[in-house]
């Protein structure tokens, strides 16, 4: 998990603030802190839920989770 005392302080301020302008400023600060520590963050995307519908057939799902609906048919 991510641990940084400077980020934690900004995050605590964000949890208690109700001023929209202050929240924007704090969010920018948080992004700058994280960007210095972790310049590249991996993202995992889950499959599209419609691929799991029993009425949908013919969908091709690649190993990188890209779906092709070119030959798909839906029977409802």
mmCIF file of the N, C-alpha and C atoms, coordinates in Angstrom:
data_MODEL
# 
_entry.id   MODEL 
# 
loop_
_atom_site.group_PDB 
_atom_site.id 
_atom_site.type_symbol 
_atom_site.label_atom_id 
_atom_site.label_alt_id 
_atom_site.label_comp_id 
_atom_site.label_asym_id 
_atom_site.label_entity_id 
_atom_site.label_seq_id 
_atom_site.pdbx_PDB_ins_code 
_atom_site.Cartn_x 
_atom_site.Cartn_y 
_atom_site.Cartn_z 
_atom_site.occupancy 
_atom_site.B_iso_or_equiv 
_atom_site.pdbx_formal_charge 
_atom_site.auth_seq_id 
_atom_site.auth_comp_id 
_atom_site.auth_asym_id 
_atom_site.auth_atom_id 
_atom_site.pdbx_PDB_model_num 
ATOM 1   N N  . UNK A 1 1  ? 0.833   -1.187  0.000   1.00 0.00 ? 1  UNK A N  1 
ATOM 2   C CA . UNK A 1 1  ? 0.000   0.000   0.000   1.00 0.00 ? 1  UNK A CA 1 
ATOM 3   C C  . UNK A 1 1  ? 0.877   1.249   0.000   1.00 0.00 ? 1  UNK A C  1 
ATOM 4   N N  . UNK A 1 2  ? 0.298   2.354   -0.494  1.00 0.00 ? 2  UNK A N  1 
ATOM 5   C CA . UNK A 1 2  ? 1.035   3.625   -0.566  1.00 0.00 ? 2  UNK A CA 1 
ATOM 6   C C  . UNK A 1 2  ? 1.102   4.257   0.820   1.00 0.00 ? 2  UNK A C  1 
ATOM 7   N N  . UNK A 1 3  ? 2.284   4.707   1.195   1.00 0.00 ? 3  UNK A N  1 
ATOM 8   C CA . UNK A 1 3  ? 2.473   5.342   2.495   1.00 0.00 ? 3  UNK A CA 1 
ATOM 9   C C  . UNK A 1 3  ? 3.386   6.545   2.338   1.00 0.00 ? 3  UNK A C  1 
ATOM 10  N N  . UNK A 1 4  ? 2.869   7.726   2.671   1.00 0.00 ? 4  UNK A N  1 
ATOM 11  C CA . UNK A 1 4  ? 3.646   8.952   2.618   1.00 0.00 ? 4  UNK A CA 1 
ATOM 12  C C  . UNK A 1 4  ? 3.030   9.924   3.616   1.00 0.00 ? 4  UNK A C  1 
ATOM 13  N N  . UNK A 1 5  ? 3.759   10.355  4.648   1.00 0.00 ? 5  UNK A N  1 
ATOM 14  C CA . UNK A 1 5  ? 3.201   11.251  5.658   1.00 0.00 ? 5  UNK A CA 1 
ATOM 15  C C  . UNK A 1 5  ? 2.684   12.578  5.082   1.00 0.00 ? 5  UNK A C  1 
ATOM 16  N N  . UNK A 1 6  ? 3.354   13.112  4.056   1.00 0.00 ? 6  UNK A N  1 
ATOM 17  C CA . UNK A 1 6  ? 2.898   14.371  3.444   1.00 0.00 ? 6  UNK A CA 1 
ATOM 18  C C  . UNK A 1 6  ? 1.552   14.169  2.763   1.00 0.00 ? 6  UNK A C  1 
ATOM 19  N N  . UNK A 1 7  ? 1.417   13.049  2.042   1.00 0.00 ? 7  UNK A N  1 
ATOM 20  C CA . UNK A 1 7  ? 0.139   12.740  1.397   1.00 0.00 ? 7  UNK A CA 1 
ATOM 21  C C  . UNK A 1 7  ? -0.948  12.513  2.449   1.00 0.00 ? 7  UNK A C  1 
ATOM 22  N N  . UNK A 1 8  ? -0.620  11.781  3.507   1.00 0.00 ? 8  UNK A N  1 
ATOM 23  C CA . UNK A 1 8  ? -1.605  11.511  4.560   1.00 0.00 ? 8  UNK A CA 1 
ATOM 24  C C  . UNK A 1 8  ? -2.147  12.802  5.165   1.00 0.00 ? 8  UNK A C  1 
ATOM 25  N N  . UNK A 1 9  ? -1.271  13.798  5.361   1.00 0.00 ? 9  UNK A N  1 
ATOM 26  C CA . UNK A 1 9  ? -1.696  15.076  5.927   1.00 0.00 ? 9  UNK A CA 1 
ATOM 27  C C  . UNK A 1 9  ? -2.665  15.789  4.980   1.00 0.00 ? 9  UNK A C  1 
ATOM 28  N N  . UNK A 1 10 ? -2.342  15.782  3.688   1.00 0.00 ? 10 UNK A N  1 
ATOM 29  C CA . UNK A 1 10 ? -3.226  16.421  2.699   1.00 0.00 ? 10 UNK A CA 1 
ATOM 30  C C  . UNK A 1 10 ? -4.554  15.663  2.618   1.00 0.00 ? 10 UNK A C  1 
ATOM 31  N N  . UNK A 1 11 ? -4.496  14.336  2.632   1.00 0.00 ? 11 UNK A N  1 
ATOM 32  C CA . UNK A 1 11 ? -5.713  13.530  2.556   1.00 0.00 ? 11 UNK A CA 1 
ATOM 33  C C  . UNK A 1 11 ? -6.608  13.777  3.770   1.00 0.00 ? 11 UNK A C  1 
ATOM 34  N N  . UNK A 1 12 ? -6.010  13.925  4.945   1.00 0.00 ? 12 UNK A N  1 
ATOM 35  C CA . UNK A 1 12 ? -6.799  14.221  6.144   1.00 0.00 ? 12 UNK A CA 1 
ATOM 36  C C  . UNK A 1 12 ? -7.502  15.568  6.022   1.00 0.00 ? 12 UNK A C  1 
ATOM 37  N N  . UNK A 1 13 ? -6.800  16.564  5.453   1.00 0.00 ? 13 UNK A N  1 
ATOM 38  C CA . UNK A 1 13 ? -7.417  17.870  5.237   1.00 0.00 ? 13 UNK A CA 1 
ATOM 39  C C  . UNK A 1 13 ? -8.584  17.758  4.260   1.00 0.00 ? 13 UNK A C  1 
ATOM 40  N N  . UNK A 1 14 ? -8.415  16.941  3.239   1.00 0.00 ? 14 UNK A N  1 
ATOM 41  C CA . UNK A 1 14 ? -9.473  16.778  2.237   1.00 0.00 ? 14 UNK A CA 1 
ATOM 42  C C  . UNK A 1 14 ? -10.714 16.138  2.860   1.00 0.00 ? 14 UNK A C  1 
ATOM 43  N N  . UNK A 1 15 ? -10.520 15.229  3.800   1.00 0.00 ? 15 UNK A N  1 
ATOM 44  C CA . UNK A 1 15 ? -11.657 14.558  4.440   1.00 0.00 ? 15 UNK A CA 1 
ATOM 45  C C  . UNK A 1 15 ? -12.494 15.511  5.286   1.00 0.00 ? 15 UNK A C  1 
ATOM 46  N N  . UNK A 1 16 ? -11.864 16.561  5.810   1.00 0.00 ? 16 UNK A N  1 
ATOM 47  C CA . UNK A 1 16 ? -12.576 17.474  6.707   1.00 0.00 ? 16 UNK A CA 1 
ATOM 48  C C  . UNK A 1 16 ? -13.029 18.763  6.038   1.00 0.00 ? 16 UNK A C  1 
ATOM 49  N N  . UNK A 1 17 ? -12.509 19.075  4.881   1.00 0.00 ? 17 UNK A N  1 
ATOM 50  C CA . UNK A 1 17 ? -12.831 20.328  4.205   1.00 0.00 ? 17 UNK A CA 1 
ATOM 51  C C  . UNK A 1 17 ? -14.182 20.242  3.498   1.00 0.00 ? 17 UNK A C  1 
ATOM 52  N N  . UNK A 1 18 ? -14.890 21.354  3.498   1.00 0.00 ? 18 UNK A N  1 
ATOM 53  C CA . UNK A 1 18 ? -16.149 21.450  2.744   1.00 0.00 ? 18 UNK A CA 1 
ATOM 54  C C  . UNK A 1 18 ? -16.088 22.558  1.694   1.00 0.00 ? 18 UNK A C  1 
ATOM 55  N N  . UNK A 1 19 ? -14.970 23.279  1.636   1.00 0.00 ? 19 UNK A N  1 
ATOM 56  C CA . UNK A 1 19 ? -14.805 24.363  0.675   1.00 0.00 ? 19 UNK A CA 1 
ATOM 57  C C  . UNK A 1 19 ? -14.339 23.805  -0.670  1.00 0.00 ? 19 UNK A C  1 
ATOM 58  N N  . UNK A 1 20 ? -15.138 23.964  -1.747  1.00 0.00 ? 20 UNK A N  1 
ATOM 59  C CA . UNK A 1 20 ? -14.778 23.405  -3.052  1.00 0.00 ? 20 UNK A CA 1 
ATOM 60  C C  . UNK A 1 20 ? -13.426 23.896  -3.577  1.00 0.00 ? 20 UNK A C  1 
ATOM 61  N N  . UNK A 1 21 ? -13.106 25.156  -3.372  1.00 0.00 ? 21 UNK A N  1 
ATOM 62  C CA . UNK A 1 21 ? -11.832 25.692  -3.854  1.00 0.00 ? 21 UNK A CA 1 
ATOM 63  C C  . UNK A 1 21 ? -10.658 25.096  -3.084  1.00 0.00 ? 21 UNK A C  1 
ATOM 64  N N  . UNK A 1 22 ? -10.832 24.953  -1.777  1.00 0.00 ? 22 UNK A N  1 
ATOM 65  C CA . UNK A 1 22 ? -9.769  24.340  -0.972  1.00 0.00 ? 22 UNK A CA 1 
ATOM 66  C C  . UNK A 1 22 ? -9.574  22.879  -1.377  1.00 0.00 ? 22 UNK A C  1 
ATOM 67  N N  . UNK A 1 23 ? -10.675 22.179  -1.648  1.00 0.00 ? 23 UNK A N  1 
ATOM 68  C CA . UNK A 1 23 ? -10.578 20.787  -2.077  1.00 0.00 ? 23 UNK A CA 1 
ATOM 69  C C  . UNK A 1 23 ? -9.824  20.657  -3.394  1.00 0.00 ? 23 UNK A C  1 
ATOM 70  N N  . UNK A 1 24 ? -10.044 21.577  -4.324  1.00 0.00 ? 24 UNK A N  1 
ATOM 71  C CA . UNK A 1 24 ? -9.311  21.557  -5.596  1.00 0.00 ? 24 UNK A CA 1 
ATOM 72  C C  . UNK A 1 24 ? -7.817  21.747  -5.363  1.00 0.00 ? 24 UNK A C  1 
ATOM 73  N N  . UNK A 1 25 ? -7.476  22.704  -4.511  1.00 0.00 ? 25 UNK A N  1 
ATOM 74  C CA . UNK A 1 25 ? -6.072  22.979  -4.199  1.00 0.00 ? 25 UNK A CA 1 
ATOM 75  C C  . UNK A 1 25 ? -5.424  21.767  -3.527  1.00 0.00 ? 25 UNK A C  1 
ATOM 76  N N  . UNK A 1 26 ? -6.127  21.179  -2.577  1.00 0.00 ? 26 UNK A N  1 
ATOM 77  C CA . UNK A 1 26 ? -5.601  20.009  -1.877  1.00 0.00 ? 26 UNK A CA 1 
ATOM 78  C C  . UNK A 1 26 ? -5.452  18.815  -2.819  1.00 0.00 ? 26 UNK A C  1 
ATOM 79  N N  . UNK A 1 27 ? -6.403  18.649  -3.739  1.00 0.00 ? 27 UNK A N  1 
ATOM 80  C CA . UNK A 1 27 ? -6.319  17.545  -4.695  1.00 0.00 ? 27 UNK A CA 1 
ATOM 81  C C  . UNK A 1 27 ? -5.089  17.712  -5.588  1.00 0.00 ? 27 UNK A C  1 
ATOM 82  N N  . UNK A 1 28 ? -4.811  18.935  -6.012  1.00 0.00 ? 28 UNK A N  1 
ATOM 83  C CA . UNK A 1 28 ? -3.610  19.188  -6.818  1.00 0.00 ? 28 UNK A CA 1 
ATOM 84  C C  . UNK A 1 28 ? -2.352  18.848  -6.034  1.00 0.00 ? 28 UNK A C  1 
ATOM 85  N N  . UNK A 1 29 ? -2.340  19.233  -4.754  1.00 0.00 ? 29 UNK A N  1 
ATOM 86  C CA . UNK A 1 29 ? -1.187  18.920  -3.914  1.00 0.00 ? 29 UNK A CA 1 
ATOM 87  C C  . UNK A 1 29 ? -1.016  17.405  -3.784  1.00 0.00 ? 29 UNK A C  1 
ATOM 88  N N  . UNK A 1 30 ? -2.114  16.709  -3.579  1.00 0.00 ? 30 UNK A N  1 
ATOM 89  C CA . UNK A 1 30 ? -2.063  15.253  -3.444  1.00 0.00 ? 30 UNK A CA 1 
ATOM 90  C C  . UNK A 1 30 ? -1.518  14.615  -4.716  1.00 0.00 ? 30 UNK A C  1 
ATOM 91  N N  . UNK A 1 31 ? -1.973  15.088  -5.864  1.00 0.00 ? 31 UNK A N  1 
ATOM 92  C CA . UNK A 1 31 ? -1.497  14.547  -7.142  1.00 0.00 ? 31 UNK A CA 1 
ATOM 93  C C  . UNK A 1 31 ? -0.009  14.807  -7.340  1.00 0.00 ? 31 UNK A C  1 
ATOM 94  N N  . UNK A 1 32 ? 0.446   15.981  -6.925  1.00 0.00 ? 32 UNK A N  1 
ATOM 95  C CA . UNK A 1 32 ? 1.874   16.300  -7.051  1.00 0.00 ? 32 UNK A CA 1 
ATOM 96  C C  . UNK A 1 32 ? 2.712   15.383  -6.164  1.00 0.00 ? 32 UNK A C  1 
ATOM 97  N N  . UNK A 1 33 ? 2.261   15.148  -4.945  1.00 0.00 ? 33 UNK A N  1 
ATOM 98  C CA . UNK A 1 33 ? 2.997   14.273  -4.023  1.00 0.00 ? 33 UNK A CA 1 
ATOM 99  C C  . UNK A 1 33 ? 3.068   12.864  -4.586  1.00 0.00 ? 33 UNK A C  1 
ATOM 100 N N  . UNK A 1 34 ? 1.933   12.349  -5.028  1.00 0.00 ? 34 UNK A N  1 
ATOM 101 C CA . UNK A 1 34 ? 1.895   10.992  -5.577  1.00 0.00 ? 34 UNK A CA 1 
ATOM 102 C C  . UNK A 1 34 ? 2.726   10.912  -6.848  1.00 0.00 ? 34 UNK A C  1 
ATOM 103 N N  . UNK A 1 35 ? 2.652   11.933  -7.697  1.00 0.00 ? 35 UNK A N  1 
ATOM 104 C CA . UNK A 1 35 ? 3.403   11.946  -8.947  1.00 0.00 ? 35 UNK A CA 1 
ATOM 105 C C  . UNK A 1 35 ? 4.909   11.908  -8.735  1.00 0.00 ? 35 UNK A C  1 
ATOM 106 N N  . UNK A 1 36 ? 5.373   12.506  -7.646  1.00 0.00 ? 36 UNK A N  1 
ATOM 107 C CA . UNK A 1 36 ? 6.804   12.477  -7.344  1.00 0.00 ? 36 UNK A CA 1 
ATOM 108 C C  . UNK A 1 36 ? 7.234   11.099  -6.852  1.00 0.00 ? 36 UNK A C  1 
ATOM 109 N N  . UNK A 1 37 ? 6.354   10.436  -6.099  1.00 0.00 ? 37 UNK A N  1 
ATOM 110 C CA . UNK A 1 37 ? 6.688   9.120   -5.547  1.00 0.00 ? 37 UNK A CA 1 
ATOM 111 C C  . UNK A 1 37 ? 6.444   7.988   -6.534  1.00 0.00 ? 37 UNK A C  1 
ATOM 112 N N  . UNK A 1 38 ? 5.359   8.080   -7.264  1.00 0.00 ? 38 UNK A N  1 
ATOM 113 C CA . UNK A 1 38 ? 4.934   6.994   -8.149  1.00 0.00 ? 38 UNK A CA 1 
ATOM 114 C C  . UNK A 1 38 ? 4.590   7.596   -9.506  1.00 0.00 ? 38 UNK A C  1 
ATOM 115 N N  . UNK A 1 39 ? 5.595   7.832   -10.365 1.00 0.00 ? 39 UNK A N  1 
ATOM 116 C CA . UNK A 1 39 ? 5.327   8.493   -11.638 1.00 0.00 ? 39 UNK A CA 1 
ATOM 117 C C  . UNK A 1 39 ? 4.496   7.663   -12.606 1.00 0.00 ? 39 UNK A C  1 
ATOM 118 N N  . UNK A 1 40 ? 4.417   6.356   -12.367 1.00 0.00 ? 40 UNK A N  1 
ATOM 119 C CA . UNK A 1 40 ? 3.647   5.502   -13.270 1.00 0.00 ? 40 UNK A CA 1 
ATOM 120 C C  . UNK A 1 40 ? 2.832   4.524   -12.428 1.00 0.00 ? 40 UNK A C  1 
ATOM 121 N N  . UNK A 1 41 ? 1.515   4.568   -12.584 1.00 0.00 ? 41 UNK A N  1 
ATOM 122 C CA . UNK A 1 41 ? 0.638   3.707   -11.802 1.00 0.00 ? 41 UNK A CA 1 
ATOM 123 C C  . UNK A 1 41 ? -0.080  2.762   -12.754 1.00 0.00 ? 41 UNK A C  1 
ATOM 124 N N  . UNK A 1 42 ? 0.011   1.478   -12.495 1.00 0.00 ? 42 UNK A N  1 
ATOM 125 C CA . UNK A 1 42 ? -0.677  0.495   -13.329 1.00 0.00 ? 42 UNK A CA 1 
ATOM 126 C C  . UNK A 1 42 ? -2.164  0.467   -13.028 1.00 0.00 ? 42 UNK A C  1 
ATOM 127 N N  . UNK A 1 43 ? -2.942  0.192   -14.050 1.00 0.00 ? 43 UNK A N  1 
ATOM 128 C CA . UNK A 1 43 ? -4.391  0.131   -13.896 1.00 0.00 ? 43 UNK A CA 1 
ATOM 129 C C  . UNK A 1 43 ? -4.874  -1.200  -14.439 1.00 0.00 ? 43 UNK A C  1 
ATOM 130 N N  . UNK A 1 44 ? -5.746  -1.858  -13.706 1.00 0.00 ? 44 UNK A N  1 
ATOM 131 C CA . UNK A 1 44 ? -6.321  -3.119  -14.167 1.00 0.00 ? 44 UNK A CA 1 
ATOM 132 C C  . UNK A 1 44 ? -7.795  -2.877  -14.473 1.00 0.00 ? 44 UNK A C  1 
ATOM 133 N N  . UNK A 1 45 ? -8.202  -3.192  -15.665 1.00 0.00 ? 45 UNK A N  1 
ATOM 134 C CA . UNK A 1 45 ? -9.591  -3.014  -16.061 1.00 0.00 ? 45 UNK A CA 1 
ATOM 135 C C  . UNK A 1 45 ? -10.307 -4.352  -16.054 1.00 0.00 ? 45 UNK A C  1 
ATOM 136 N N  . UNK A 1 46 ? -11.512 -4.366  -15.513 1.00 0.00 ? 46 UNK A N  1 
ATOM 137 C CA . UNK A 1 46 ? -12.290 -5.599  -15.490 1.00 0.00 ? 46 UNK A CA 1 
ATOM 138 C C  . UNK A 1 46 ? -13.088 -5.748  -16.781 1.00 0.00 ? 46 UNK A C  1 
ATOM 139 N N  . UNK A 1 47 ? -13.513 -6.952  -17.110 1.00 0.00 ? 47 UNK A N  1 
ATOM 140 C CA . UNK A 1 47 ? -14.273 -7.157  -18.350 1.00 0.00 ? 47 UNK A CA 1 
ATOM 141 C C  . UNK A 1 47 ? -15.585 -6.374  -18.363 1.00 0.00 ? 47 UNK A C  1 
ATOM 142 N N  . UNK A 1 48 ? -16.043 -6.055  -19.539 1.00 0.00 ? 48 UNK A N  1 
ATOM 143 C CA . UNK A 1 48 ? -17.339 -5.394  -19.680 1.00 0.00 ? 48 UNK A CA 1 
ATOM 144 C C  . UNK A 1 48 ? -18.423 -6.376  -19.240 1.00 0.00 ? 48 UNK A C  1 
ATOM 145 N N  . UNK A 1 49 ? -19.339 -5.912  -18.408 1.00 0.00 ? 49 UNK A N  1 
ATOM 146 C CA . UNK A 1 49 ? -20.343 -6.794  -17.821 1.00 0.00 ? 49 UNK A CA 1 
ATOM 147 C C  . UNK A 1 49 ? -21.260 -7.407  -18.881 1.00 0.00 ? 49 UNK A C  1 
ATOM 148 N N  . UNK A 1 50 ? -21.468 -6.722  -20.011 1.00 0.00 ? 50 UNK A N  1 
ATOM 149 C CA . UNK A 1 50 ? -22.370 -7.255  -21.032 1.00 0.00 ? 50 UNK A CA 1 
ATOM 150 C C  . UNK A 1 50 ? -21.843 -8.541  -21.652 1.00 0.00 ? 50 UNK A C  1 
ATOM 151 N N  . UNK A 1 51 ? -20.539 -8.773  -21.586 1.00 0.00 ? 51 UNK A N  1 
ATOM 152 C CA . UNK A 1 51 ? -19.963 -10.003 -22.125 1.00 0.00 ? 51 UNK A CA 1 
ATOM 153 C C  . UNK A 1 51 ? -20.458 -11.200 -21.326 1.00 0.00 ? 51 UNK A C  1 
ATOM 154 N N  . UNK A 1 52 ? -20.875 -10.974 -20.100 1.00 0.00 ? 52 UNK A N  1 
ATOM 155 C CA . UNK A 1 52 ? -21.319 -12.058 -19.233 1.00 0.00 ? 52 UNK A CA 1 
ATOM 156 C C  . UNK A 1 52 ? -22.813 -12.344 -19.366 1.00 0.00 ? 52 UNK A C  1 
ATOM 157 N N  . UNK A 1 53 ? -23.503 -11.634 -20.221 1.00 0.00 ? 53 UNK A N  1 
ATOM 158 C CA . UNK A 1 53 ? -24.937 -11.846 -20.420 1.00 0.00 ? 53 UNK A CA 1 
ATOM 159 C C  . UNK A 1 53 ? -25.157 -13.133 -21.200 1.00 0.00 ? 53 UNK A C  1 
ATOM 160 N N  . UNK A 1 54 ? -26.047 -14.016 -20.720 1.00 0.00 ? 54 UNK A N  1 
ATOM 161 C CA . UNK A 1 54 ? -26.285 -15.307 -21.370 1.00 0.00 ? 54 UNK A CA 1 
ATOM 162 C C  . UNK A 1 54 ? -26.840 -15.156 -22.784 1.00 0.00 ? 54 UNK A C  1 
ATOM 163 N N  . UNK A 1 55 ? -27.511 -14.056 -23.072 1.00 0.00 ? 55 UNK A N  1 
ATOM 164 C CA . UNK A 1 55 ? -28.080 -13.858 -24.389 1.00 0.00 ? 55 UNK A CA 1 
ATOM 165 C C  . UNK A 1 55 ? -27.100 -13.361 -25.427 1.00 0.00 ? 55 UNK A C  1 
ATOM 166 N N  . UNK A 1 56 ? -25.887 -13.051 -25.017 1.00 0.00 ? 56 UNK A N  1 
ATOM 167 C CA . UNK A 1 56 ? -24.869 -12.522 -25.926 1.00 0.00 ? 56 UNK A CA 1 
ATOM 168 C C  . UNK A 1 56 ? -23.891 -13.641 -26.282 1.00 0.00 ? 56 UNK A C  1 
ATOM 169 N N  . UNK A 1 57 ? -23.753 -13.910 -27.568 1.00 0.00 ? 57 UNK A N  1 
ATOM 170 C CA . UNK A 1 57 ? -22.828 -14.953 -28.015 1.00 0.00 ? 57 UNK A CA 1 
ATOM 171 C C  . UNK A 1 57 ? -21.933 -14.408 -29.111 1.00 0.00 ? 57 UNK A C  1 
ATOM 172 N N  . UNK A 1 58 ? -20.814 -15.082 -29.341 1.00 0.00 ? 58 UNK A N  1 
ATOM 173 C CA . UNK A 1 58 ? -19.919 -14.715 -30.428 1.00 0.00 ? 58 UNK A CA 1 
ATOM 174 C C  . UNK A 1 58 ? -18.948 -13.602 -30.109 1.00 0.00 ? 58 UNK A C  1 
ATOM 175 N N  . UNK A 1 59 ? -18.794 -13.238 -28.829 1.00 0.00 ? 59 UNK A N  1 
ATOM 176 C CA . UNK A 1 59 ? -17.855 -12.196 -28.446 1.00 0.00 ? 59 UNK A CA 1 
ATOM 177 C C  . UNK A 1 59 ? -16.471 -12.813 -28.280 1.00 0.00 ? 59 UNK A C  1 
ATOM 178 N N  . UNK A 1 60 ? -15.465 -12.194 -28.881 1.00 0.00 ? 60 UNK A N  1 
ATOM 179 C CA . UNK A 1 60 ? -14.088 -12.652 -28.747 1.00 0.00 ? 60 UNK A CA 1 
ATOM 180 C C  . UNK A 1 60 ? -13.412 -11.793 -27.695 1.00 0.00 ? 60 UNK A C  1 
ATOM 181 N N  . UNK A 1 61 ? -12.779 -12.441 -26.704 1.00 0.00 ? 61 UNK A N  1 
ATOM 182 C CA . UNK A 1 61 ? -12.066 -11.720 -25.646 1.00 0.00 ? 61 UNK A CA 1 
ATOM 183 C C  . UNK A 1 61 ? -10.601 -12.112 -25.711 1.00 0.00 ? 61 UNK A C  1 
ATOM 184 N N  . UNK A 1 62 ? -9.747  -11.107 -25.958 1.00 0.00 ? 62 UNK A N  1 
ATOM 185 C CA . UNK A 1 62 ? -8.306  -11.365 -26.030 1.00 0.00 ? 62 UNK A CA 1 
ATOM 186 C C  . UNK A 1 62 ? -7.723  -11.473 -24.619 1.00 0.00 ? 62 UNK A C  1 
ATOM 187 N N  . UNK A 1 63 ? -6.478  -11.907 -24.541 1.00 0.00 ? 63 UNK A N  1 
ATOM 188 C CA . UNK A 1 63 ? -5.800  -12.033 -23.255 1.00 0.00 ? 63 UNK A CA 1 
ATOM 189 C C  . UNK A 1 63 ? -5.637  -10.725 -22.514 1.00 0.00 ? 63 UNK A C  1 
ATOM 190 N N  . UNK A 1 64 ? -5.589  -9.591  -23.240 1.00 0.00 ? 64 UNK A N  1 
ATOM 191 C CA . UNK A 1 64 ? -5.463  -8.286  -22.592 1.00 0.00 ? 64 UNK A CA 1 
ATOM 192 C C  . UNK A 1 64 ? -6.821  -7.656  -22.302 1.00 0.00 ? 64 UNK A C  1 
ATOM 193 N N  . UNK A 1 65 ? -7.876  -8.481  -22.352 1.00 0.00 ? 65 UNK A N  1 
ATOM 194 C CA . UNK A 1 65 ? -9.252  -8.106  -22.020 1.00 0.00 ? 65 UNK A CA 1 
ATOM 195 C C  . UNK A 1 65 ? -9.917  -7.186  -23.046 1.00 0.00 ? 65 UNK A C  1 
ATOM 196 N N  . UNK A 1 66 ? -9.352  -7.048  -24.224 1.00 0.00 ? 66 UNK A N  1 
ATOM 197 C CA . UNK A 1 66 ? -10.001 -6.308  -25.310 1.00 0.00 ? 66 UNK A CA 1 
ATOM 198 C C  . UNK A 1 66 ? -11.063 -7.211  -25.913 1.00 0.00 ? 66 UNK A C  1 
ATOM 199 N N  . UNK A 1 67 ? -12.274 -6.694  -26.043 1.00 0.00 ? 67 UNK A N  1 
ATOM 200 C CA . UNK A 1 67 ? -13.370 -7.489  -26.587 1.00 0.00 ? 67 UNK A CA 1 
ATOM 201 C C  . UNK A 1 67 ? -13.715 -7.050  -28.004 1.00 0.00 ? 67 UNK A C  1 
ATOM 202 N N  . UNK A 1 68 ? -14.041 -8.038  -28.840 1.00 0.00 ? 68 UNK A N  1 
ATOM 203 C CA . UNK A 1 68 ? -14.501 -7.763  -30.197 1.00 0.00 ? 68 UNK A CA 1 
ATOM 204 C C  . UNK A 1 68 ? -15.950 -8.248  -30.301 1.00 0.00 ? 68 UNK A C  1 
ATOM 205 N N  . UNK A 1 69 ? -16.820 -7.352  -30.713 1.00 0.00 ? 69 UNK A N  1 
ATOM 206 C CA . UNK A 1 69 ? -18.227 -7.669  -30.871 1.00 0.00 ? 69 UNK A CA 1 
ATOM 207 C C  . UNK A 1 69 ? -18.593 -7.857  -32.352 1.00 0.00 ? 69 UNK A C  1 
ATOM 208 N N  . UNK A 1 70 ? -17.579 -7.999  -33.199 1.00 0.00 ? 70 UNK A N  1 
ATOM 209 C CA . UNK A 1 70 ? -17.762 -8.108  -34.635 1.00 0.00 ? 70 UNK A CA 1 
ATOM 210 C C  . UNK A 1 70 ? -18.724 -9.249  -35.005 1.00 0.00 ? 70 UNK A C  1 
ATOM 211 N N  . UNK A 1 71 ? -18.564 -10.407 -34.382 1.00 0.00 ? 71 UNK A N  1 
ATOM 212 C CA . UNK A 1 71 ? -19.399 -11.569 -34.704 1.00 0.00 ? 71 UNK A CA 1 
ATOM 213 C C  . UNK A 1 71 ? -20.440 -11.856 -33.626 1.00 0.00 ? 71 UNK A C  1 
ATOM 214 N N  . UNK A 1 72 ? -20.713 -10.871 -32.780 1.00 0.00 ? 72 UNK A N  1 
ATOM 215 C CA . UNK A 1 72 ? -21.632 -11.095 -31.666 1.00 0.00 ? 72 UNK A CA 1 
ATOM 216 C C  . UNK A 1 72 ? -23.091 -11.002 -32.105 1.00 0.00 ? 72 UNK A C  1 
ATOM 217 N N  . UNK A 1 73 ? -23.899 -11.794 -31.437 1.00 0.00 ? 73 UNK A N  1 
ATOM 218 C CA . UNK A 1 73 ? -25.345 -11.711 -31.608 1.00 0.00 ? 73 UNK A CA 1 
ATOM 219 C C  . UNK A 1 73 ? -25.991 -11.739 -30.243 1.00 0.00 ? 73 UNK A C  1 
ATOM 220 N N  . UNK A 1 74 ? -27.114 -11.057 -30.126 1.00 0.00 ? 74 UNK A N  1 
ATOM 221 C CA . UNK A 1 74 ? -27.809 -10.996 -28.848 1.00 0.00 ? 74 UNK A CA 1 
ATOM 222 C C  . UNK A 1 74 ? -29.223 -11.532 -29.024 1.00 0.00 ? 74 UNK A C  1 
ATOM 223 N N  . UNK A 1 75 ? -29.575 -12.507 -28.202 1.00 0.00 ? 75 UNK A N  1 
ATOM 224 C CA . UNK A 1 75 ? -30.905 -13.116 -28.307 1.00 0.00 ? 75 UNK A CA 1 
ATOM 225 C C  . UNK A 1 75 ? -31.829 -12.705 -27.186 1.00 0.00 ? 75 UNK A C  1 
ATOM 226 N N  . UNK A 1 76 ? -31.356 -11.834 -26.323 1.00 0.00 ? 76 UNK A N  1 
ATOM 227 C CA . UNK A 1 76 ? -32.188 -11.289 -25.260 1.00 0.00 ? 76 UNK A CA 1 
ATOM 228 C C  . UNK A 1 76 ? -32.386 -12.200 -24.144 1.00 0.00 ? 76 UNK A C  1 
# 
